[in-house]
Amino acid sequence: MRIPLRLSLLAAALSITPLAFAAPALAAPHFQSATSSVNNDGALVVNFDERGLGNANVDYTLTADATALYACINGGGKNPSAANKQAFEGQVSGGGSFEVKNGRVVASLTAGPLLAPQFTCPNGQRRVLAAVTYTNIVLTDTTNNESTPVPDASRIFFNV
């Protein structure tokens, strides 16, 4: 039995139509990945890849809870007095705007570290950032109202 050409074309069109409606759902903005680290200055660095974007620039914010331990160390890199250290807690944030390329943004944002506390070190010692920890890290695409949690990050610079 032969199927008329018009009927064949109609059947083909109807079988393709659902695929046309499914494509936009796959193209919605979403974070493919987001990783965290602490750089040599003690700042939080989040590298990310967001896909399913249009052509306009995208704005991002980065927030995190931070704990920084500052200490006095001598020329040998040692902390000779337990009283010469202070821990500070607070929130850090950063942001930026990035150009979309091929529907995607691959970039990094930096936030922190917390500012050094106001305490002085004895003669022959200097104040340093001994350790830092970032928790509750959230990266937000404010243009498309899309957020993703990011793993915690920490780094020890000096054992005190």
N, C-alpha and C positions, 0 to 999 in steps of 0.2 A: 504494500500500500504506500503510495506516494503522498507525502505531506506537502501541501501548497507552500510556495516560497514565502508568502506573506505570513503564514502561520509559523513557519520556522524562524523567521526574523523576530516575530513577536515573542516567541518562546525564549529565544536567545536574549532579547532585551529584558524580559522579566527575570531571567536567571542572573543577570548582571546587576540589576537595580539594587538588590540588598547590599551588594559589595560597595556601591557608591555611598550608601548611607553609613556603612560601618567604618569607612576610612576616616572621617572626622573624629570619631571616638578614639582611634589609635593616635591621632595627631594632637591630642590635648596636651598642654604643657605639663611636663613631669620631670622630676629629677632622676636622671639615670644613675648618678653617683654623687657622693659628697664625703670627703675624707678630711681629717683634721691632723694638724701637727703643731709643734711649737718651734719657732725659728730661733736663731742665735741671740736675738734681742729679747726673747721671752714673750713675743707676741703670738697670738693664735692665728694660724693660717688655715683657711678652708679652701680646698680645691674642689671644684664641682663641674658637673656636666648636666645641663638642662636641655631637654629636647621637646619637640612639638611646638616650637615657637613660630610666630609670624616673621615679619621683616623689620619691625620697629625695635629700637633699643629697649632693653629690659633693665629695670631698677631692682637692686637687691639690698637687703639689710641682713646683718649678721649680729646675733646677740649671744651672750654667754655669761654665766656666773664664773667669777675668777677668784682664786686665792693665790696670793703672792707672799713668799717668805723672803724678807730682806735681812741681811746679816753683815756684820763687820768681819773682814778677813785681813790677815796680815800678809806680808810679802810672800810667805810660803804657801799661801792659799788655804790657811787654816783659820778656824774660828776659835780664838783662844778664850773667849768668855761667853758662857751660855746666855748672859743677860744682853748681849749685843746682837739680838735678832728680834724681828717683829713680823708678825703675819697680818696681812690685810685682806679683806674680802670686799667684793663689790661686783658690779656688772660692767662689762665692756661691750662696745658695739662698734660696728663699722658698716660701710656701705659703698655702693658704686653703681654705675650705669655701664652696661656693656652692649656692644653691637652684636646683633644676631647674624650668624653666617650659616647658610643652608639650614635654617630652622632650628639652630642650636647655639647655645652659649657654653663655651669651655673656658673657665676663668678661675681666679682665686681672689679671696677677700681676706683682709687682715684686721684684727681688733686687739687692743691691749698693747702692752701689759698695763696692769694697774700702776699708777705713779708711785715712785719711791717715797716711803714715809719720811717725815721730817725728824730724823734723829741723827746725832753726830757720832762718829766713831773716834776712839782714842787715837792719839798720835801714832803714826806708823801703820794704821789700818785704813781700809777703804770700804765703803758701803757697796754691796753687790746684791743682785737678784740671785738668791740661792736656789729657789725652786718655784715653780708655778703650776697650777692646775686649772683647767677649764672644764666646766660641767654644764649641763642643760643648754647645750649649743643648738641654736636653731638658725637655719638659713631660710630666708623668705624672699620669694620673687614677688615684690610689691606691685608690679605691673599686672600680673595675672592672678594674684592672691593665692599663691602656691607655696607651701612651706615643707621643709623636711628636717627631721632631727639629724644631728651629726654626732658621731662618737666622741666621747670625752678625750681630752688630750692633756698630757702633763710632761714635765721635764725637770730634772734635777741638774743644776749647774755646779753647785758646791755642796758637799756633805757637811752639814753643820749640826 
